[in-house]
Amino acid sequence: MKVGVVKETFPGERRVAVVPDHIPQLVKRGFEVVVEAGAGAEAGYADAVYEGKGAEVVATRKDVFDKADIIAQVRTCGANPDCCEDDFAMMREGQILVGAAEPLGRPDLVAKVAIKRVNAFGLELIPRTTRAQAMDILSSMATVAGYRAVLWAAERLPKFFPMFMTAAGTVAPAKVFVMGAGVAGLQAIATAKRLGAIVSAYDIRPAVKEEIESLGAKFVEMDLESGEGEGGYAKEMDEDFYRRQRELMTKVIAESDVVITTAAVPGKKAPILVTEEMVKGMAPGSVIVDLAAERGGNCELTKADEVVEAHGVTILGPTNVPATLPFHASQMYSKNVFNFLVNMLSKDRERKNEFDIEQEDDILAGTWMTKDGEVVHEAVKEALGAVEGAN
């Protein structure tokens, strides 16, 4: 089986789906790898390094699609809505597509892939199980986002993060409040603590209190119902819940120098957690980094990919944060892809290294979006039905 790696076409995307270090490991398991020239350049991986590790580097994107049985991408289908259809003409029946696909947000584009009779797997749909952790791109990329958010906040804040005791007096540490303690939130907490800030955090899932406190942060208690959904993810709540949550958070936010928001629900608009009135209550010079900007933002004033100055507060709305640290983000993503491809190999000892996507496997079943010309994933079918019904 040949794995094809193409250059990403989403604007500003600098990651690559497979890095050179994972090529010998793929070859060892019976795969061959073909790479489009320049695919890894923006992430810091030169063509010569790919060739040195055993990959075949080809001149054009079409060469990759013509040669490869499996196409590995960072962004495919709905995760690259403006450019993905350029790839559809090059796809062939039976080809396997692996990557982030935004299947619940753009199921219409998943349906177009189905028409090509391609077997498409959406890596955002990886089950939240122990065995699947090594393939979980959402967790890997959230780690990058949480780390980066704190660095941006520290750069913008007109204060030190740590406490300093100097001959000129003592400088108090910055106060950082993290909203949401998923992987991005926990990494933000850890990074802010390493920089010396006083950190507090809140999540609608009370079960994460122990994780927050283990990182040295204070868990902000609120008298609200649990928002823990299936698989340990936060679930979407109604507007009354968010209204009461905002009321309880107002004081905490007003006392914070930095607020980092991370609340997002797959395929849905992000809930508003920070209103304009709450922003007005913050001290001048305070910073908000809204990691949900790509889905509309958790702050009422957030604008995607813009820096907003409002009421003396700086509000950052970055999108595609992992692409700003493409070397290590690609390394982590590539490891997820490698583990996913290895999981496609037969688990029967007598058929070792034989490729088998038809085997009974909860990870394959949970991520398989299109098969035999149809959308087969139940959640994606439901999302597609909603889109078609609205039209």
Order of alpha helices (4+ residues) and beta strands (2+ residues): beta-alpha-beta-alpha-beta-alpha-beta-alpha-beta-alpha-beta-alpha-beta-beta-beta-alpha-beta-alpha-beta-alpha-beta-alpha-beta-beta-beta-alpha-alpha-beta-beta-alpha
